[in-house]
Amino acid sequence: MALTDVVTGETARWTNQWLELKNEVIDTGLCTGCAGCVISCPHDVIGYNHEAGGYKPFHLEDELGPDDCVHGQKGCTSCTRACPRFRNWEPEADEHLFARYRDEDEQSGIYQDIMLTKASDKTVHELGQDGGLVSAILLWLLQEEYIDGALVSYLDGAKGDWKAKPGVATNKDEVLAAAGSRYTYSANTLAIDEAIERGLKDLALVGMSCQSSVPPIMWHRKIGKIGKPIKFNIGLLCSKTFDDAIFEELFETKYGIKKQNITKMNIKGVFQLWTDDGKYHGIPLKECHAWTREGCNHCPDFAAEHADISTGGIGEKNDWTLTIVRTELGREVISRMIDAGVIDARPGDEDPGAIALMHKLAAKSRSRWPEFAVDFPKVKR
């Protein structure tokens, strides 16, 4: 299958396979661990280690070793088509979603509107992070039959185990069970296999910024049926996630805070922790940097620039969610939710500091994109 290069305008046959993906993305540190290549592989020969120190794909077959693929040698290119860090991924996603590339001053990506929102339902608002917007969107999408399930993350195991794991939500109880932030990594795309096994056909994806680029890249590169069930894309503003070891090695060892006693966490200038004894703890972020997950070190996308709606709890309005509406579908959903009274909304410029902070963090993330990689995500080009 031929694709038109968004940079040169030339049409060329796409021949890139695991060999190129391993060499150009995984071995160089560009891989975020989004698992797009894993779910797209039609031969099930790409594994994924969803554990501390892992969070990256690897090849399972022995015949050509870890660096090459028998199926790739025979013409399979699914893994590189699905990768949102392979070559010209950013302009390709921009072109597919917005029919143009972002301008140089659009550090936070292309968008139509910025607002502050919160769930009007008290339970949804209280159980969610900040304004509870993501849970409110999922519940409304299910009710209005835009989707029949959502790819989300849950806490793995008993209460107090803050390891996140991918899962599927199809009803209110499941959506609310997935509410809240963890700041450890979950490749929510991996839940698509469960969704398909359960016969779900219309899905929302809730994921970190790196994951939110997976669907439009799949669609642009014409990967086939695996990307078709994802109908709505919610991106979470994200500067980094942390390795699971941070709980024992920092929070417990230095501060005596055991993870089973943590009831909620957030990041607003410091790593905020609340414990079951009613106490609040603020951990300086500079102390947390050593536990930054490897896949976040080069990620240039803070603002989840390729989602339908990007969302995050930054700024001074702690009970409101900064909401970036990017696509026409995103605008349709938010507008209908406001009209239905499902969410309350205020103009984003009521918290100019939040918008300024988003642009600042977006530029900072872009500065992490290495010189050896393609130019587009860089701050200047």
C-alpha positions in Angstrom: 0.0 0.0 0.0 1.3 3.4 -0.9 1.2 6.5 1.3 1.7 10.2 0.5 4.6 11.6 2.5 3.2 14.7 4.2 6.6 16.4 4.0 7.7 15.8 0.5 4.2 15.2 -1.1 5.6 12.1 -2.8 3.8 8.8 -2.9 5.9 5.8 -2.0 5.3 2.2 -0.9 5.3 1.8 2.8 7.8 -1.0 3.5 8.9 -0.2 7.1 8.5 -3.1 9.6 9.7 -4.2 13.0 13.4 -3.9 11.9 13.0 -0.1 11.4 10.7 0.3 14.4 13.2 -1.4 16.8 16.1 0.5 15.4 14.6 4.0 15.0 12.1 4.2 17.9 12.7 1.5 20.6 16.5 1.4 20.7 16.8 5.2 20.5 14.5 5.9 23.5 11.7 7.5 21.4 9.3 4.7 22.4 6.7 5.9 24.9 5.3 2.4 25.6 1.9 3.3 24.1 1.5 -0.3 22.8 0.1 0.8 19.5 2.4 -1.6 17.7 1.3 -4.5 20.1 -2.4 -4.2 19.4 -1.9 -3.7 15.7 0.3 -6.8 15.1 -1.8 -9.3 13.2 0.6 -12.2 14.0 0.7 -11.6 17.8 4.5 -11.6 17.8 5.0 -8.4 19.8 5.0 -8.7 23.5 4.7 -6.0 26.2 6.0 -5.8 29.7 3.5 -3.9 31.8 5.6 -3.8 34.9 8.0 -1.6 36.7 11.1 -0.9 34.6 9.4 -2.2 31.5 6.5 -0.6 29.6 7.9 -1.2 26.2 7.3 -3.7 23.3 9.6 -6.5 22.4 9.7 -9.2 19.7 8.6 -12.7 20.7 9.8 -14.9 17.8 13.3 -16.5 17.9 13.9 -17.1 14.2 15.4 -13.7 13.4 16.0 -12.6 16.9 14.7 -9.6 18.7 15.7 -7.0 16.1 13.9 -8.4 13.0 10.6 -10.1 12.1 9.9 -12.9 9.7 6.5 -11.4 8.9 8.1 -8.0 8.3 10.5 -9.6 5.9 7.4 -10.9 4.0 5.8 -7.5 3.8 3.9 -6.9 7.1 4.2 -3.3 8.1 1.5 -3.0 10.8 3.8 -2.1 13.7 5.3 1.0 12.1 1.9 2.1 10.7 0.6 2.2 14.3 3.5 3.9 16.0 2.9 7.5 17.0 6.6 8.2 17.2 7.8 6.7 13.9 9.2 9.3 11.5 6.7 12.1 10.5 4.0 11.1 13.0 3.1 14.6 14.1 2.3 16.2 10.7 0.6 13.0 9.6 -1.8 13.1 12.6 -2.3 16.9 12.2 -3.2 16.4 8.5 -5.6 13.6 9.2 -7.5 15.4 12.0 -7.2 19.1 11.0 -6.3 19.1 7.3 -3.3 21.3 8.1 -0.1 21.3 10.2 0.2 23.2 13.4 1.9 26.6 13.2 5.2 27.1 14.9 3.5 29.2 17.7 0.9 26.5 18.3 3.0 24.7 20.9 0.0 23.0 22.5 -1.3 21.8 19.2 -4.3 22.8 17.1 -7.5 23.5 19.0 -10.9 25.3 18.6 -11.6 26.3 22.2 -10.4 26.2 25.8 -12.8 26.2 28.7 -13.1 25.2 32.3 -15.6 22.4 33.0 -16.8 20.2 35.8 -19.4 17.4 36.2 -22.7 18.7 37.5 -23.4 15.3 39.1 -22.0 15.5 42.7 -20.9 11.9 42.8 -19.1 12.0 39.4 -17.5 15.3 40.5 -16.3 14.0 43.8 -15.0 10.6 42.5 -13.3 12.1 39.5 -10.0 14.1 39.3 -10.5 17.9 39.7 -13.7 18.5 37.8 -14.6 14.9 37.0 -14.9 15.8 33.3 -13.5 12.5 31.8 -16.0 10.4 33.8 -18.8 12.7 32.8 -17.9 12.4 29.1 -17.8 8.6 29.2 -21.1 8.3 31.0 -22.7 10.7 28.5 -21.2 8.9 25.5 -22.5 5.6 26.8 -26.0 7.0 27.5 -26.2 8.7 24.1 -24.9 5.5 22.4 -21.9 7.2 20.8 -19.9 4.3 22.3 -20.6 0.9 24.0 -17.4 0.8 25.9 -14.3 2.7 26.9 -10.6 1.8 27.2 -9.5 3.1 30.6 -7.3 2.1 33.5 -8.1 0.6 36.9 -6.1 0.0 40.0 -4.6 -3.5 40.0 -5.4 -5.6 43.0 -6.6 -4.6 46.5 -7.2 -1.1 47.7 -4.0 0.8 48.2 -2.2 -1.0 45.3 -1.5 2.0 43.0 -0.3 -0.1 40.0 -2.5 0.9 37.1 -3.8 -1.7 34.6 -5.7 -1.4 31.3 -9.4 -2.3 31.3 -12.8 -1.8 29.7 -15.7 0.3 31.1 -19.2 -0.3 29.9 -21.4 1.1 32.7 -21.5 3.7 35.4 -20.0 1.6 38.1 -17.0 0.7 35.9 -16.5 4.2 34.7 -16.4 5.5 38.3 -14.1 2.7 39.4 -11.7 3.9 36.8 -11.9 7.6 37.9 -9.0 9.5 39.3 -5.3 9.8 38.4 -2.4 7.4 39.3 0.7 9.0 37.8 2.0 5.5 37.1 1.7 4.3 33.5 -1.1 2.2 31.9 -1.1 1.4 28.2 -4.9 1.6 27.9 -4.7 0.7 24.3 -4.0 -2.9 25.4 -7.6 -3.2 26.6 -8.9 -3.2 23.0 -8.5 -7.0 22.9 -10.8 -7.4 25.8 -13.3 -5.0 24.3 -13.3 -6.9 21.0 -13.7 -10.2 22.8 -16.7 -8.8 24.6 -18.3 -7.8 21.2 -17.9 -4.1 21.7 -17.8 -2.1 18.5 -17.7 1.6 19.4 -15.1 2.6 21.9 -13.7 5.7 23.6 -10.0 5.8 24.4 -8.8 7.5 27.5 -5.1 7.8 27.5 -1.9 9.8 28.1 -0.9 12.2 25.4 1.3 9.6 23.7 -1.7 7.1 23.5 -4.0 9.8 22.1 -1.9 10.0 19.0 -2.3 6.3 18.2 -5.8 6.4 16.6 -5.2 9.2 14.1 -1.8 7.7 13.1 -3.5 4.3 12.5 -6.2 6.0 10.4 -3.8 8.1 8.4 -1.5 5.2 7.6 -4.5 3.0 6.8 -3.6 0.2 9.2 -6.9 -1.6 8.8 -9.6 -2.8 11.2 -7.8 -2.5 14.5 -8.2 1.2 14.7 -11.8 1.4 13.5 -13.6 0.7 16.9 -12.1 3.8 18.5 -14.7 6.5 17.9 -13.8 9.1 20.5 -10.4 10.1 21.8 -9.8 11.7 25.2 -6.3 12.8 25.9 -4.8 13.5 29.3 -2.4 16.4 29.7 0.8 14.7 30.8 4.4 15.9 31.3 5.6 12.5 32.6 4.6 9.4 34.5 6.6 7.6 37.2 7.9 4.1 37.7 5.9 2.0 40.2 9.0 1.8 42.4 8.5 5.4 43.5 6.0 4.3 46.2 8.5 2.1 48.1 11.8 3.8 47.3 10.7 7.4 47.9 7.4 7.9 49.5 7.8 5.1 52.0 11.5 5.0 52.5 12.0 8.8 53.0 8.6 10.0 54.1 7.1 6.9 55.7 4.0 7.0 53.5 2.9 3.5 52.6 1.1 3.1 49.3 -1.8 1.2 50.9 -2.5 4.3 53.1 -2.7 6.7 50.1 -6.3 7.6 49.2 -5.7 10.2 46.4 -2.8 11.8 44.5 -2.4 14.8 42.3 0.4 17.0 40.9 0.2 20.8 41.2 3.7 22.1 41.6 4.4 19.3 44.0 3.5 15.6 44.1 0.4 15.8 46.3 -0.6 12.8 48.4 -3.6 12.3 50.8 -3.6 9.4 53.2 -6.4 7.6 55.1 -5.6 9.4 58.3 -6.8 12.6 56.8 -3.3 14.1 56.3 -1.9 15.8 53.2 1.7 15.4 52.1 3.5 17.5 49.5 6.6 15.9 47.9 8.9 18.2 45.9 8.8 17.2 42.3 12.6 17.5 42.0 12.8 14.5 44.4 10.6 12.5 42.1 12.5 13.0 38.8 14.8 10.0 39.4 11.7 7.7 39.1 10.6 9.2 35.7 9.5 6.4 33.5 12.0 5.9 30.7 9.4 6.2 27.9 8.7 9.8 29.1 12.2 11.2 28.7 11.8 12.2 25.0 8.1 12.6 24.7 7.3 16.0 23.2 3.5 16.0 23.6 2.3 17.5 26.9 -1.0 18.7 25.6 -2.4 15.5 24.1 -2.6 17.4 20.8 -4.3 14.7 18.7 -7.3 13.9 20.9 -10.8 15.0 20.3 -10.8 16.6 23.7 -7.6 17.1 25.9 -8.1 17.6 29.6 -6.1 18.1 32.7 -6.2 19.6 36.2 -3.8 22.5 35.9 -4.3 26.0 37.1 -5.7 27.6 40.2 -9.3 26.3 39.9 -8.9 22.9 41.7 -12.5 21.9 41.2 -12.5 22.6 37.5 -10.9 20.8 34.6 -9.0 22.6 31.9 -10.7 21.4 28.7 -9.2 21.8 25.2 -11.7 21.2 22.4 -9.8 20.2 19.3 -12.0 18.4 16.7 -15.5 19.0 15.4 -16.6 15.8 17.1 -15.1 17.1 20.4 -17.1 20.3 20.0 -20.3 18.5 19.2 -19.9 16.3 22.4 -19.0 19.2 24.7 -21.7 21.5 23.3 -24.4 18.8 23.8 -23.2 18.0 27.3 -23.4 21.7 28.3 -26.9 22.0 26.7 -28.0 18.9 28.6 -26.7 20.2 31.9 -24.3 17.3 32.3 -21.4 19.6 32.8 -20.9 23.2 33.9 -18.6 25.3 31.7 -16.8 28.6 32.1 -14.5 30.5 29.6 -11.0 29.3 29.8 -9.7 32.9 30.1 -11.1 33.0 33.6 -8.0 31.1 34.5 -5.3 32.6 32.2 -2.6 31.2 34.4 -3.7 27.7 33.5 -3.6 28.4 29.8 -0.2 30.0 30.1 1.0 27.0 32.1 -0.2 24.6 29.5 1.7 26.4 26.8 4.8 26.6 29.0 4.7 22.9 29.8 4.0 22.1 26.1 7.0 24.0 25.0 9.1 22.4 27.7 8.0 18.9 26.6 8.8 19.7 22.9 12.3 20.8 24.0 12.9 17.1 25.1 12.6 15.9 21.5 16.1 14.9 20.5 18.1 16.4 17.7 18.6 13.0 15.9 14.8 12.6 15.4 12.6 14.2 12.8 12.1 18.0 13.1 8.4 18.5 13.4 7.8 18.2 17.2 10.7 20.5 18.0 10.1 23.9 19.5 11.7 25.6 16.4 12.0 24.1 12.9 
